[in-house]
């Protein structure tokens, strides 16, 4: 087959010529542009948040989780068997020493007292008779008007009557004591718990549960466990002599579950004689005044003891410190806004801060936010550090109780 030639008109040929010329011009411009590279603008310095290093005296604490208990916890139990007929206190209230708490039906015990009184009267009459007989026999025996056997018999009868009287009087005292046990009173002043028996229950000394418990809460006792490692500095602090050659006072605070600090300062009370082999810890107690009776047995809190005070300590946020292979680094921003990566020595952690023992000077600025964006010698744009706001509590439904925060562990 032969191809058929294509013919264009003169106007069409002129249009194609103009298009070719335009494409050639664009190609020349592109070729010329490839020989020049646009110069990129330098990047802006990264923005970082800095804190100014301050110097102040900082107390060094040790903290432990503690559980609260009454200084004295009196378990109230019945001492006689009988039906409970009355409860004479309001549960959860403060009761006085000797205050009536419960009343057991006393009729059986009143009858026992009356019976014992009758027996005492009977034995007392027999004793007086035996005593009078002995008084008559003694002069006759002295004149040999009666035999020695008659005297011995009369003396034995008098002693027997006296012993029977003593036994009867003891039985009367026992009956009176049992009658008094029908009135169950508090032996201490404290907070009385919820009663575990109801009116009409048959009570007995062998019952498995107590009637209630009364706890002394002023002062209140806090139990906590300290490890052997923690015990040594604590013992040195407590046993260190002050200027008056007495054991040094170690201030103790109680931090409650809502984060508030109990307003009354406590003191160490008891340290157990030995380490518990199962836990490797000492059991210790502290006493806190509790005049408002705000604290109750069973609560939890944190015990904080001030072991020492570091004078002129330099503090930085813990987030500003970078640890690499056991070395601690800080990013310090100089007056020219240039970064210096500096090794430092750290001390104790205090809340969210860290004591810097060496390698830093007061008034210097360290990066607290943005350390991952910088390197040594880099210029930065510093601005004041703003600590993150605490997380807002989630709203609860009407009637729901907000969850109590979990106690913090020792830092």
Buried (B, 14 or more C-beta within 10 A) or exposed (E): EEEEEEEEEEEEEEEEEEEEEEEEEEEEEEEEEEEEEEEEEEEEBBEBBBBEBEBEEBBBBBBBBBBBBBBBBBEBBBBBBBEBBEBEBEEEEBBEEEBBBBBBBBEBBBEBBEEBBEBBEEBBEBBEEBBEBBEEBEEBBEEEEBEEEEBEBBBEBBEEBBEBBEEBBEBBEEBBEBBBBBBBBBEBBBBBBEBBBEEEBEBEEEBEEBBBBBBBBBBBBBBBBBBEEBBEBBEEBBEEEEEEEEEEEBEBBBBBBEEEEBEBEBBBBEBEEEBEEEEEBBBBBBBBBBEEEEBBBEBBBBBBBBBBEBEEBBBBBBBBBBEEEEEBBBBBBEEEBBBBBBEBEBBBEBEEBBBBBEBBEEEBBBBBBBBEBBEEEBBBEBEEBEEEEEEEEEEEEEEEEEEEEEBEEBE
